[in-house]
Amino acid sequence: MRGAFARADATLAHPSTGARAILNPVENSAMVGALHDMALEAIGMRTSPVRCIAFVALLALAARVESATAANERGPKPAVGLRTTGGVACGSDWWRSAEPGQTEARGLIVCPTGTGPAVLLVHGLHQGKWSWLQPSSHDQYSYDYRHDPQSRKVDELRPAGTPFKIGKSNKLDGEGGRFNVDDHAWFNVLRDHQLTVATWTQPGKDFKTAYASAKIAFTTFLQDTAALNPSSPPPVALMAHSRGGLVVRQLLKDFQSDDRLRRVKWVITLHSPHQGSDLGRYKGKIGAEFADLAGIAPVPPHMKQELKNRLFELLRPLDKYFTDDESRELYPDSWLIRGLPDGEKELPWITYDTSGGTNPTYARLYLWVHDAPRRIKPIQLDPVSPFMDKVRHFAAEITPGQGDGLVSDERARLPVAIFPRAKHHTDKLNHAEVLWDPGLQQRVLGILSKPN
């Protein structure tokens, strides 16, 4: 029994650092099982006092492991600061101060120890600085739809073939040792490549309020980065996601006569609705579609409501893009989309690069079924899953091969009549994945590494 205690306690020490914590949830699950087995071994001992003490101690160790696992799977809570590897806090107090009535800093800026471009990140509608800093905490669509969950043990004893519950794809937050989107947040990647990088949260939702803050952020960024090397300020890249691309276009138009704009060498937009998005026209339609699909899904009658609840849980974060006034500003015939090209022109010293997505898949839905008395496995629920592929394709934005779930690839292009030199790239990503995709990040880093 002494050997059993030694094995358990040794496993609680991290092999490389000796830290008394379990860092890998997959290993944790196995460890919990091993500890419970050892507890059963302890129960089999002859001496009653030793048996009880050993049993209680091993269950306590198991609880410690389970607690560490749960904390690790939840991931770190959002923090105002970030690690400073590859950069240190810099710039004016504007970034670190709060908007009126708020307590959290509006933004963040870090500067490299070396030289390189300075990148200003501009988020989209219904987003914030955390889209670039910690997408798992802000964006609700960091689902691992590319991998099915694995079969697992449950406490409930049922015959094989018995339905257990309705579930959706795992989150990409490091659970089970899988890919963690926060490790690949754009802010972190750019900073770790020795680039000056800044972002902020736009107050309000409507375009005019967002743009007013963007003008301040842009001029402050130009001033702060020029101070890094007054005799030779770094070149600037404006990088935007979703509606942020429209904000950037308005900045370029309004600053055309400002000599400081000459420092902007790259404009990079990720799935921005440069020519609008039609989804806002279909308020309630997608919800009705999914309600119809839930009605014909092959699940037991008593699980129909559970399935509907899961569907609307997935749909809820998207619903604001279909229903609010700010989304109507993105209609192809809105004042914003129709008015942006007026007075707009391609600036010869800027490299324009856009990307659009053709994958509307955000998550999968599963019926978990017992395949053994205490084990369940996931079975994908056709015709409901994947989400949102299975709805009728009444708009290009949600059609596989044409849109990313919110913006169509075709409308993510800059108007060719105004921007004939702009390069466009089509990727197989949804609207959220562009916030952490390593392949896209490597392509953008390649663009920024080329002299302009």
Backbone hydrogen bonds in HBPLUS format (Angstrom, degrees):
<---DONOR---> <-ACCEPTOR-->    atom                        ^
c    i                          cat <-CA-CA->   ^        H-A-AA   ^      H-
h    n   atom  resd res      DA  || num        DHA   H-A  angle D-A-AA Bond
n    s   type  num  typ     dist DA aas  dist angle  dist       angle   num
A0004-ALA N   A0001-MET O   2.98 MM   3  5.02 122.5  2.32  96.0 110.9     1
A0005-PHE N   A0001-MET O   3.15 MM   4  6.59 155.1  2.22 153.3 158.5     2
A0006-ALA N   A0002-ARG O   3.05 MM   4  6.32 157.7  2.10 146.1 152.4     3
A0007-ARG N   A0003-GLY O   2.95 MM   4  6.17 155.9  2.00 147.7 153.5     4
A0008-ALA N   A0004-ALA O   3.06 MM   4  6.29 163.8  2.08 150.5 154.5     5
A0009-ASP N   A0005-PHE O   2.93 MM   4  6.09 172.0  1.93 157.6 159.7     6
A0010-ALA N   A0006-ALA O   2.97 MM   4  5.98 155.6  2.03 144.9 151.7     7
A0011-THR N   A0007-ARG O   3.18 MM   4  6.34 150.8  2.27 142.3 149.3     8
A0012-LEU N   A0009-ASP O   3.16 MM   3  5.18 133.5  2.39  95.1 107.5     9
A0013-ALA N   A0010-ALA O   3.16 MM   3  5.52 160.7  2.20 108.2 114.2    10
A0014-HIS N   A0019-ALA O   2.79 MM   5  5.17 163.9  1.81 144.0 148.9    11
A0018-GLY N   A0014-HIS O   2.74 MM   4  4.70 147.6  1.84 138.6 145.4    12
A0021-ALA N   A0019-ALA O   2.82 MM   2  5.64 135.4  2.02 107.0  93.3    13
A0028-ASN N   A0024-ASN O   2.93 MM   4  6.18 151.6  2.01 150.2 159.5    14
A0029-SER N   A0025-PRO O   3.04 MM   4  6.28 156.0  2.09 150.1 152.8    15
A0030-ALA N   A0026-VAL O   3.40 MM   4  6.74 161.8  2.43 146.9 150.7    16
A0031-MET N   A0027-GLU O   2.89 MM   4  6.11 152.4  1.97 148.5 157.3    17
A0031-MET N   A0028-ASN O   2.99 MM   3  4.88 111.2  2.48  91.5 108.6    18
A0032-VAL N   A0028-ASN O   2.81 MM   4  6.11 155.8  1.86 158.9 164.6    19
A0033-GLY N   A0029-SER O   3.22 MM   4  6.50 162.2  2.26 145.5 149.4    20
A0034-ALA N   A0030-ALA O   2.98 MM   4  6.28 154.4  2.04 145.5 153.0    21
A0035-LEU N   A0031-MET O   2.85 MM   4  6.10 158.9  1.90 154.9 160.0    22
A0036-HIS N   A0032-VAL O   2.99 MM   4  6.26 157.6  2.04 150.4 156.3    23
A0037-ASP N   A0033-GLY O   2.96 MM   4  6.23 153.8  2.03 146.5 154.0    24
A0038-MET N   A0034-ALA O   2.91 MM   4  6.22 153.3  1.98 146.9 154.3    25
A0039-ALA N   A0035-LEU O   2.88 MM   4  6.17 143.6  2.02 141.6 152.2    26
A0040-LEU N   A0036-HIS O   2.99 MM   4  6.35 150.5  2.07 146.4 153.6    27
A0041-GLU N   A0037-ASP O   2.92 MM   4  6.27 147.8  2.03 142.5 152.3    28
A0042-ALA N   A0038-MET O   2.84 MM   4  6.16 146.0  1.96 143.3 152.4    29
A0043-ILE N   A0039-ALA O   3.00 MM   4  6.36 146.4  2.12 143.4 152.2    30
A0044-GLY N   A0040-LEU O   3.29 MM   4  6.61 139.4  2.47 139.6 149.0    31
A0044-GLY N   A0041-GLU O   3.16 MM   3  5.30 130.9  2.42  96.5 109.1    32
A0045-MET N   A0042-ALA O   3.04 MM   3  5.44 165.4  2.06 113.0 117.7    33
A0051-ARG N   A0047-THR O   2.89 MM   4  5.99 158.4  1.94 156.7 164.0    34
A0052-CYS N   A0048-SER O   3.00 MM   4  6.24 161.9  2.03 158.4 161.2    35
A0053-ILE N   A0049-PRO O   3.00 MM   4  6.21 171.5  2.01 154.4 156.8    36
A0054-ALA N   A0050-VAL O   2.86 MM   4  5.91 167.1  1.88 153.2 157.4    37
A0055-PHE N   A0051-ARG O   2.93 MM   4  6.03 159.0  1.98 146.3 152.7    38
A0056-VAL N   A0052-CYS O   2.98 MM   4  6.17 170.2  1.99 155.6 157.4    39
A0057-ALA N   A0053-ILE O   2.94 MM   4  6.05 163.4  1.96 151.2 156.3    40
A0058-LEU N   A0054-ALA O   2.96 MM   4  6.08 161.8  2.00 150.4 154.8    41
A0059-LEU N   A0055-PHE O   3.06 MM   4  6.26 158.4  2.11 148.1 154.2    42
A0060-ALA N   A0056-VAL O   2.99 MM   4  6.18 147.3  2.10 143.2 152.4    43
A0061-LEU N   A0057-ALA O   2.99 MM   4  6.33 150.4  2.08 144.0 151.9    44
A0062-ALA N   A0058-LEU O   2.91 MM   4  6.21 156.4  1.97 147.2 153.8    45
A0063-ALA N   A0059-LEU O   2.89 MM   4  6.15 153.0  1.97 143.9 151.2    46
A0064-ARG N   A0060-ALA O   2.96 MM   4  6.26 149.5  2.05 144.5 152.6    47
A0065-VAL N   A0061-LEU O   3.01 MM   4  6.36 156.0  2.07 150.7 156.5    48
A0066-GLU N   A0062-ALA O   2.84 MM   4  6.13 163.4  1.87 153.8 158.6    49
A0067-SER N   A0063-ALA O   2.84 MM   4  5.98 155.4  1.90 146.7 153.6    50
A0068-ALA N   A0064-ARG O   2.94 MM   4  6.17 156.9  2.00 145.3 151.5    51
A0069-THR N   A0065-VAL O   2.81 MM   4  6.06 153.9  1.88 149.2 157.1    52
A0070-ALA N   A0066-GLU O   2.92 MM   4  6.16 164.0  1.95 150.3 153.7    53
A0071-ALA N   A0067-SER O   3.01 MM   4  6.24 163.6  2.04 149.7 154.0    54
A0072-ASN N   A0068-ALA O   2.93 MM   4  6.07 155.0  2.00 145.2 152.3    55
A0073-GLU N   A0069-THR O   2.84 MM   4  6.07 157.3  1.90 155.4 161.7    56
A0074-ARG N   A0070-ALA O   3.05 MM   4  6.25 149.0  2.15 145.9 153.4    57
A0075-GLY N   A0072-ASN O   3.12 MM   3  5.17 130.2  2.38  94.5 107.8    58
A0087-GLY N   A0084-THR O   2.95 MM   3  5.14 161.9  1.98 132.4 129.8    59
A0088-VAL N   A0111-CYS O   2.92 MM  23  5.49 142.5  2.06 144.6 151.6    60
A0111-CYS N   A0088-VAL O   2.94 MM  23  5.49 157.6  1.99 148.0 152.4    61
A0096-ARG N   A0093-ASP O   3.03 MM   3  5.15 119.1  2.41  99.9 115.3    62
A0097-SER N   A0093-ASP O   2.90 MM   4  5.96 124.3  2.21 154.0 168.9    63
A0107-GLY N   A0095-TRP O   2.89 MM  12  4.60 144.8  2.01 159.7 149.0    64
A0106-ARG N   A0097-SER O   2.84 MM   9  6.15 167.1  1.85 153.9 149.9    65
A0102-GLN N   A0099-GLU O   2.88 MM   3  5.30 156.1  1.93 143.7 142.9    66
A0201-THR N   A0106-ARG O   2.77 MM  95  5.54 147.5  1.88 152.9 163.0    67
A0108-LEU N   A0199-THR O   2.93 MM  91  5.71 153.6  2.00 159.8 161.8    68
A0199-THR N   A0108-LEU O   3.02 MM  91  5.71 150.6  2.11 156.2 165.4    69
A0110-VAL N   A0197-VAL O   3.01 MM  87  5.73 159.7  2.05 161.0 166.9    70
A0197-VAL N   A0110-VAL O   3.10 MM  87  5.73 155.3  2.16 153.9 161.5    71
A0118-ALA N   A0235-PRO O   2.84 MM 117  6.19 160.5  1.88 159.2 165.8    72
A0237-ALA N   A0118-ALA O   2.82 MM 119  6.13 156.1  1.87 155.5 158.6    73
A0119-VAL N   A0196-THR O   2.74 MM  77  6.10 166.0  1.76 151.4 152.4    74
A0198-ALA N   A0119-VAL O   3.02 MM  79  6.51 146.8  2.13 161.4 168.4    75
A0120-LEU N   A0237-ALA O   2.98 MM 117  6.37 162.1  2.01 170.1 175.0    76
A0239-MET N   A0120-LEU O   3.02 MM 119  6.15 174.3  2.02 159.9 161.7    77
A0121-LEU N   A0198-ALA O   2.92 MM  77  6.20 173.0  1.92 167.8 169.3    78
A0122-VAL N   A0239-MET O   2.85 MM 117  6.18 155.3  1.91 155.9 162.8    79
A0241-HIS N   A0122-VAL O   3.09 MM 119  6.53 153.9  2.16 168.8 173.5    80
A0131-SER N   A0128-GLY O   2.97 MM   3  5.71 162.7  2.00 121.0 126.4    81
A0132-TRP N   A0129-LYS O   3.01 MM   3  5.69 144.5  2.14 116.4 124.3    82
A0133-LEU N   A0129-LYS O   3.15 MM   4  6.35 138.8  2.33 135.7 147.2    83
A0134-GLN N   A0130-TRP O   2.82 MM   4  4.93 153.2  1.89 122.6 131.7    84
A0187-PHE N   A0132-TRP O   3.09 MM  55  5.45 161.9  2.12 139.3 142.3    85
A0137-SER N   A0134-GLN O   2.99 MM   3  5.83 148.6  2.09 126.2 133.5    86
A0139-ASP N   A0135-PRO O   2.86 MM   4  5.30 143.0  2.00 136.0 147.7    87
A0172-LEU N   A0142-SER O   2.63 MM  30  5.38 166.9  1.65 154.2 154.8    88
A0144-ASP N   A0170-ASN O   2.74 MM  26  5.50 170.6  1.75 162.4 163.7    89
A0147-HIS N   A0144-ASP O   3.44 MM   3  5.99 167.7  2.45 112.9 116.0    90
A0152-ARG N   A0376-ILE O   3.04 MM 224  5.68 151.3  2.12 153.2 161.9    91
A0376-ILE N   A0152-ARG O   2.95 MM 224  5.68 159.7  1.99 160.9 166.9    92
A0154-VAL N   A0374-ARG O   2.90 MM 220  5.36 154.9  1.97 140.2 141.7    93
A0158-ARG N   A0373-PRO O   3.04 MM 215  5.03 161.3  2.08 139.1 141.3    94
A0162-THR N   A0159-PRO O   3.27 MM   3  5.92 148.8  2.37 139.7 139.8    95
A0161-GLY N   A0370-HIS O   2.59 MM 209  5.22 174.2  1.59 151.9 150.1    96
A0370-HIS N   A0162-THR O   2.97 MM 208  5.36 170.5  1.98 146.8 148.2    97
A0164-PHE N   A0368-TRP O   2.60 MM 204  5.30 158.4  1.65 169.5 162.4    98
A0368-TRP N   A0165-LYS O   2.81 MM 203  5.33 167.2  1.83 170.6 171.8    99
A0167-GLY N   A0366-TYR O   2.90 MM 199  5.16 163.2  1.93 145.8 150.8   100
A0366-TYR N   A0167-GLY O   2.69 MM 199  5.16 166.3  1.71 157.4 158.2   101
A0169-SER N   A0364-ARG O   2.99 MM 195  5.30 126.0  2.29 148.7 152.6   102
A0181-VAL N   A0172-LEU O   3.12 MM   9  5.95 176.1  2.12 144.2 143.9   103
A0177-GLY N   A0174-GLY O   2.98 MM   3  5.21 145.3  2.10 138.5 132.2   104
A0178-ARG N   A0175-GLU O   3.29 MM   3  5.89 171.0  2.29 116.5 119.3   105
A0183-ASP N   A0180-ASN O   3.09 MM   3  5.64 142.1  2.24 113.2 122.8   106
A0184-HIS N   A0181-VAL O   2.91 MM   3  5.26 148.2  2.02 107.6 117.9   107
A0185-ALA N   A0182-ASP O   3.43 MM   3  5.08 166.5  2.45 101.8 100.2   108
A0189-VAL N   A0185-ALA O   3.03 MM   4  6.31 164.0  2.06 158.2 163.3   109
A0190-LEU N   A0186-TRP O   2.91 MM   4  6.03 175.0  1.91 163.3 163.9   110
A0191-ARG N   A0187-PHE O   3.02 MM   4  6.08 161.7  2.06 145.9 151.7   111
A0192-ASP N   A0188-ASN O   2.86 MM   4  5.96 158.0  1.91 147.6 154.0   112
A0193-HIS N   A0190-LEU O   3.14 MM   3  5.15 143.6  2.28  96.6 107.4   113
A0195-LEU N   A0190-LEU O   3.16 MM   5  5.60 153.3  2.24 148.3 149.9   114
A0194-GLN N   A0191-ARG O   2.95 MM   3  5.25 141.1  2.10 118.7 118.0   115
A0210-ALA N   A0206-ASP O   3.08 MM   4  6.30 164.9  2.10 154.5 159.3   116
A0211-TYR N   A0207-PHE O   2.74 MM   4  5.90 158.7  1.79 155.7 162.0   117
A0212-ALA N   A0208-LYS O   3.04 MM   4  6.18 152.1  2.12 140.7 147.5   118
A0213-SER N   A0209-THR O   3.34 MM   4  6.67 156.6  2.40 147.4 151.6   119
A0214-ALA N   A0210-ALA O   3.03 MM   4  6.29 144.4  2.16 140.8 151.7   120
A0215-LYS N   A0211-TYR O   2.98 MM   4  6.28 151.0  2.06 155.7 160.7   121
A0217-ALA N   A0213-SER O   2.88 MM   4  6.16 163.0  1.91 151.0 156.4   122
A0218-PHE N   A0214-ALA O   2.79 MM   4  5.88 162.5  1.82 151.8 156.3   123
A0219-THR N   A0215-LYS O   3.11 MM   4  6.23 172.8  2.11 146.9 149.0   124
A0220-THR N   A0216-ILE O   2.91 MM   4  5.96 157.6  1.96 149.2 156.4   125
A0221-PHE N   A0217-ALA O   2.85 MM   4  5.92 152.2  1.93 143.7 151.8   126
A0222-LEU N   A0218-PHE O   2.93 MM   4  6.21 159.9  1.97 152.6 157.7   127
A0223-GLN N   A0219-THR O   3.01 MM   4  6.18 158.2  2.06 143.0 149.0   128
A0224-ASP N   A0220-THR O   2.83 MM   4  6.01 167.1  1.84 153.0 156.8   129
A0225-THR N   A0221-PHE O   2.94 MM   4  5.96 164.3  1.97 150.8 155.0   130
A0226-ALA N   A0222-LEU O   3.03 MM   4  6.00 146.9  2.15 137.7 146.6   131
A0227-ALA N   A0223-GLN O   3.18 MM   4  6.38 144.0  2.32 141.8 150.5   132
A0228-LEU N   A0225-THR O   3.16 MM   3  5.28 148.9  2.26  99.4 108.5   133
A0229-ASN N   A0226-ALA O   3.24 MM   3  5.76 139.6  2.41 109.9 118.1   134
A0232-SER N   A0229-ASN O   2.92 MM   3  5.42 139.3  2.08 116.5 128.2   135
A0236-VAL N   A0263-ARG O   2.83 MM  27  5.66 168.5  1.84 144.3 142.7   136
A0265-LYS N   A0236-VAL O   2.85 MM  29  5.84 157.3  1.90 156.1 160.8   137
A0238-LEU N   A0266-TRP O   2.96 MM  28  6.25 165.6  1.99 152.7 152.3   138
A0268-ILE N   A0238-LEU O   2.91 MM  30  6.29 165.4  1.93 158.6 163.4   139
A0240-ALA N   A0268-ILE O   2.86 MM  28  6.36 156.4  1.91 158.4 166.3   140
A0270-LEU N   A0240-ALA O   2.75 MM  30  6.10 152.8  1.82 153.7 163.3   141
A0244-GLY N   A0241-HIS O   2.94 MM   3  5.20 145.1  2.06 140.4 134.1   142
A0242-SER N   A0270-LEU O   3.02 MM  28  6.22 163.9  2.05 159.6 156.9   143
A0245-GLY N   A0242-SER O   3.01 MM   3  6.00 163.8  2.04 130.5 132.9   144
A0246-LEU N   A0243-ARG O   2.89 MM   3  5.37 135.4  2.09 112.7 124.1   145
A0247-VAL N   A0243-ARG O   3.26 MM   4  6.72 150.8  2.35 147.5 156.0   146
A0248-VAL N   A0244-GLY O   3.01 MM   4  6.30 155.4  2.07 148.1 154.0   147
A0249-ARG N   A0245-GLY O   3.11 MM   4  6.34 154.7  2.17 138.9 145.4   148
A0250-GLN N   A0246-LEU O   3.08 MM   4  6.33 153.6  2.15 144.4 150.8   149
A0251-LEU N   A0247-VAL O   3.02 MM   4  6.33 150.7  2.10 146.0 154.5   150
A0252-LEU N   A0248-VAL O   2.99 MM   4  6.30 163.7  2.01 157.7 160.4   151
A0253-LYS N   A0249-ARG O   3.07 MM   4  6.27 154.5  2.14 144.3 151.1   152
A0254-ASP N   A0250-GLN O   2.98 MM   4  6.16 160.9  2.02 150.3 154.9   153
A0255-PHE N   A0251-LEU O   2.95 MM   4  6.04 140.6  2.11 150.5 160.8   154
A0258-ASP N   A0255-PHE O   2.94 MM   3  5.09 162.5  1.97 113.9 119.2   155
A0261-LEU N   A0258-ASP O   2.96 MM   3  5.75 158.7  2.01 122.3 128.2   156
A0262-ARG N   A0259-ASP O   3.03 MM   3  5.74 162.1  2.07 118.4 123.8   157
A0263-ARG N   A0260-ARG O   3.07 MM   3  5.85 165.4  2.09 118.7 123.2   158
A0264-VAL N   A0261-LEU O   2.97 MM   3  5.48 153.1  2.05 113.5 121.3   159
A0351-THR N   A0265-LYS O   2.83 MM  86  6.09 165.5  1.85 141.4 143.1   160
A0267-VAL N   A0351-THR O   2.87 MM  84  6.20 157.0  1.93 165.5 163.5   161
A0353-ASP N   A0267-VAL O   2.90 MM  86  6.26 160.4  1.94 168.4 170.6   162
A0269-THR N   A0353-ASP O   2.99 MM  84  6.53 156.2  2.05 156.0 163.6   163
A0355-SER N   A0269-THR O   3.07 MM  86  6.46 130.7  2.32 147.2 161.5   164
A0271-HIS N   A0355-SER O   2.82 MM  84  5.58 150.3  1.91 138.9 147.0   165
A0274-HIS N   A0272-SER O   2.85 MM   2  5.60 136.0  2.04 107.1  93.9   166
A0276-GLY N   A0273-PRO O   2.92 MM   3  4.67 166.5  1.93 107.4 108.5   167
A0275-GLN N   A0411-ARG O   3.00 MM 136  4.74 154.0  2.07 145.5 145.5   168
A0277-SER N   A0330-LEU O   2.82 MM  53  5.80 150.9  1.91 148.2 155.7   169
A0281-ARG N   A0278-ASP O   2.95 MM   3  5.75 164.5  1.97 127.8 132.8   170
A0282-TYR N   A0279-LEU O   2.95 MM   3  5.66 169.3  1.97 126.3 129.8   171
A0285-LYS N   A0282-TYR O   2.98 MM   3  5.33 155.2  2.05 124.0 131.6   172
A0288-ALA N   A0284-GLY O   3.07 MM   4  6.22 156.0  2.13 145.1 151.6   173
A0289-GLU N   A0285-LYS O   2.90 MM   4  6.16 151.7  1.98 147.2 155.5   174
A0290-PHE N   A0286-ILE O   2.99 MM   4  6.29 161.7  2.02 154.6 157.8   175
A0291-ALA N   A0287-GLY O   2.98 MM   4  6.20 150.6  2.07 145.2 153.8   176
A0292-ASP N   A0288-ALA O   3.04 MM   4  6.28 152.3  2.12 145.2 151.9   177
A0293-LEU N   A0289-GLU O   2.99 MM   4  6.35 156.9  2.04 148.2 154.8   178
A0294-ALA N   A0290-PHE O   2.86 MM   4  6.04 157.0  1.91 148.6 154.6   179
A0295-GLY N   A0291-ALA O   3.19 MM   4  6.38 141.1  2.35 136.2 145.6   180
A0295-GLY N   A0292-ASP O   3.10 MM   3  5.17 125.1  2.42  94.8 109.0   181
A0296-ILE N   A0293-LEU O   3.13 MM   3  5.45 140.2  2.29 104.2 114.3   182
A0297-ALA N   A0294-ALA O   3.38 MM   3  5.11 156.0  2.44  95.0 101.9   183
A0299-VAL N   A0297-ALA O   2.85 MM   2  5.76 135.0  2.06 109.4  95.4   184
A0303-MET N   A0300-PRO O   2.86 MM   3  5.48 162.1  1.89 123.6 129.7   185
A0304-LYS N   A0301-PRO O   3.25 MM   3  5.41 168.1  2.27 109.3 112.9   186
A0307-LEU N   A0303-MET O   3.01 MM   4  6.27 153.4  2.08 151.0 157.8   187
A0308-LYS N   A0304-LYS O   3.00 MM   4  6.35 159.1  2.04 150.0 155.5   188
A0309-ASN N   A0305-GLN O   2.88 MM   4  6.12 155.8  1.94 149.5 156.3   189
A0310-ARG N   A0306-GLU O   3.07 MM   4  6.34 153.6  2.14 144.6 150.9   190
A0311-LEU N   A0307-LEU O   2.97 MM   4  6.25 160.0  2.01 152.8 158.4   191
A0312-PHE N   A0308-LYS O   2.95 MM   4  6.18 166.3  1.97 155.0 157.8   192
A0313-GLU N   A0309-ASN O   2.90 MM   4  6.00 135.5  2.10 137.6 150.4   193
A0314-LEU N   A0310-ARG O   3.06 MM   4  6.36 149.2  2.15 146.0 152.6   194
A0315-LEU N   A0311-LEU O   2.93 MM   4  6.18 146.4  2.05 141.1 151.7   195
A0316-ARG N   A0312-PHE O   2.89 MM   4  5.71 141.2  2.04 137.6 144.8   196
A0318-LEU N   A0315-LEU O   2.96 MM   3  5.38 126.8  2.25 111.7 126.2   197
A0319-ASP N   A0315-LEU O   3.03 MM   4  6.13 132.4  2.26 149.7 163.3   198
A0319-ASP N   A0316-ARG O   3.09 MM   3  5.10 135.0  2.30  98.6 111.3   199
A0321-TYR N   A0318-LEU O   2.86 MM   3  5.52 143.1  2.00 118.3 128.8   200
A0322-PHE N   A0319-ASP O   2.92 MM   3  5.29 149.5  2.02 108.2 117.9   201
A0323-THR N   A0319-ASP O   3.20 MM   4  6.35 127.5  2.49 145.6 159.9   202
A0324-ASP N   A0320-LYS O   3.41 MM   4  5.75 168.3  2.42 137.4 138.0   203
A0328-ARG N   A0325-ASP O   3.05 MM   3  5.16 124.2  2.38  96.2 110.8   204
A0329-GLU N   A0326-GLU O   3.13 MM   3  5.26 142.3  2.28  97.5 108.3   205
A0330-LEU N   A0327-SER O   2.94 MM   3  5.43 158.2  1.99 111.4 118.7   206
A0331-TYR N   A0328-ARG O   3.25 MM   3  5.39 171.3  2.26 107.7 110.0   207
A0334-SER N   A0331-TYR O   3.00 MM   3  5.07 165.2  2.03 119.6 118.5   208
A0338-ARG N   A0334-SER O   3.00 MM   4  6.01 164.3  2.02 153.8 159.0   209
A0339-GLY N   A0335-TRP O   2.96 MM   4  5.65 138.3  2.14 127.8 138.6   210
A0340-LEU N   A0336-LEU O   3.02 MM   4  5.98 145.4  2.14 150.7 156.2   211
A0342-ASP N   A0339-GLY O   3.11 MM   3  5.57 147.0  2.22 114.0 123.5   212
A0344-GLU N   A0341-PRO O   3.06 MM   3  5.03 167.6  2.07 119.8 120.8   213
A0350-ILE N   A0347-LEU O   3.12 MM   3  5.74 168.0  2.14 124.8 127.9   214
A0423-LYS N   A0352-TYR O   3.10 MM  71  6.34 169.9  2.11 148.5 146.3   215
A0354-THR N   A0423-LYS O   2.86 MM  69  6.28 165.0  1.89 162.9 168.1   216
A0425-HIS N   A0354-THR O   2.91 MM  71  6.31 147.2  2.02 141.8 152.0   217
A0356-GLY N   A0425-HIS O   3.01 MM  69  6.51 149.2  2.11 154.1 161.9   218
A0427-ASP N   A0356-GLY O   2.87 MM  71  6.18 167.4  1.88 164.9 169.2   219
A0358-THR N   A0427-ASP O   3.07 MM  69  6.47 131.3  2.31 149.5 163.6   220
A0401-GLY N   A0358-THR O   2.88 MM  43  4.48 161.2  1.91 147.9 143.0   221
A0362-TYR N   A0387-PHE O   2.62 MM  25  5.71 174.5  1.62 151.1 150.8   222
A0363-ALA N   A0387-PHE O   3.16 MM  24  5.27 159.5  2.20 148.4 152.6   223
A0387-PHE N   A0363-ALA O   2.80 MM  24  5.27 171.9  1.81 159.7 162.0   224
A0381-LEU N   A0365-LEU O   2.95 MM  16  5.78 167.1  1.97 147.4 147.3   225
A0367-LEU N   A0379-ILE O   2.88 MM  12  5.21 165.0  1.90 145.2 147.3   226
A0379-ILE N   A0367-LEU O   3.00 MM  12  5.21 142.8  2.14 126.6 138.2   227
A0369-VAL N   A0377-LYS O   2.95 MM   8  5.52 165.0  1.97 157.7 156.3   228
A0377-LYS N   A0369-VAL O   2.84 MM   8  5.52 157.4  1.89 148.9 152.3   229
A0371-ASP N   A0375-ARG O   3.10 MM   4  5.93 145.4  2.23 126.2 136.7   230
A0375-ARG N   A0372-ALA O   3.21 MM   3  5.00 175.0  2.21 108.5 110.0   231
A0384-VAL N   A0381-LEU O   2.96 MM   3  5.74 124.7  2.28 121.6 134.5   232
A0385-SER N   A0381-LEU O   2.73 MM   4  5.40 158.5  1.77 151.2 156.2   233
A0394-PHE N   A0392-ARG O   2.85 MM   2  5.75 129.9  2.11 112.0  96.4   234
A0398-ILE N   A0395-ALA O   3.24 MM   3  5.92 149.7  2.33 116.4 122.3   235
A0399-THR N   A0396-ALA O   3.15 MM   3  4.99 167.2  2.17 105.7 109.3   236
A0405-GLY N   A0397-GLU O   2.78 MM   8  5.21 146.8  1.89 169.8 162.4   237
A0402-GLN N   A0399-THR O   2.88 MM   3  5.39 153.7  1.95 143.3 144.4   238
A0403-GLY N   A0399-THR O   3.10 MM   4  5.66 150.1  2.19 157.6 158.5   239
A0409-ASP N   A0402-GLN O   2.81 MM   7  5.85 170.6  1.82 158.6 159.9   240
A0404-ASP N   A0407-VAL O   2.98 MM   3  5.67 164.8  2.00 146.7 149.5   241
A0431-HIS N   A0404-ASP O   3.12 MM  27  5.14 142.3  2.27 145.1 134.1   242
A0412-ALA N   A0409-ASP O   3.16 MM   3  5.13 151.6  2.25  98.8 107.4   243
A0413-ARG N   A0410-GLU O   3.45 MM   3  5.90 162.2  2.48 109.3 111.9   244
A0418-ILE N   A0415-PRO O   3.04 MM   3  5.65 145.3  2.16 115.0 123.9   245
A0419-PHE N   A0415-PRO O   2.92 MM   4  6.05 161.1  1.96 155.4 161.5   246
A0422-ALA N   A0419-PHE O   3.26 MM   3  5.50 155.3  2.32 107.5 114.7   247
A0435-LEU N   A0432-ALA O   2.97 MM   3  5.87 168.0  1.98 128.7 132.6   248
A0436-TRP N   A0433-GLU O   3.02 MM   3  5.71 171.0  2.03 123.8 125.4   249
A0437-ASP N   A0433-GLU O   3.04 MM   4  5.84 125.1  2.35 157.6 172.8   250
A0441-GLN N   A0437-ASP O   3.07 MM   4  6.29 155.8  2.13 148.9 156.5   251
A0442-GLN N   A0438-PRO O   2.92 MM   4  6.14 152.6  2.00 148.9 155.1   252
A0443-ARG N   A0439-GLY O   3.16 MM   4  6.43 153.0  2.23 143.4 150.4   253
A0444-VAL N   A0440-LEU O   3.01 MM   4  6.30 161.2  2.05 152.4 156.8   254
A0445-LEU N   A0441-GLN O   2.89 MM   4  6.07 161.9  1.92 149.7 155.0   255
A0446-GLY N   A0442-GLN O   3.00 MM   4  6.14 145.5  2.12 139.0 148.0   256
A0447-ILE N   A0443-ARG O   3.11 MM   4  6.50 146.4  2.23 142.4 151.0   257
A0447-ILE N   A0444-VAL O   3.02 MM   3  5.02 117.2  2.43  95.0 110.4   258
A0448-LEU N   A0444-VAL O   2.98 MM   4  6.32 160.8  2.02 155.6 160.2   259
A0449-SER N   A0445-LEU O   3.03 MM   4  6.13 127.2  2.31 136.8 149.7   260
A0450-LYS N   A0447-ILE O   3.25 MM   3  5.64 159.5  2.30 108.8 114.8   261
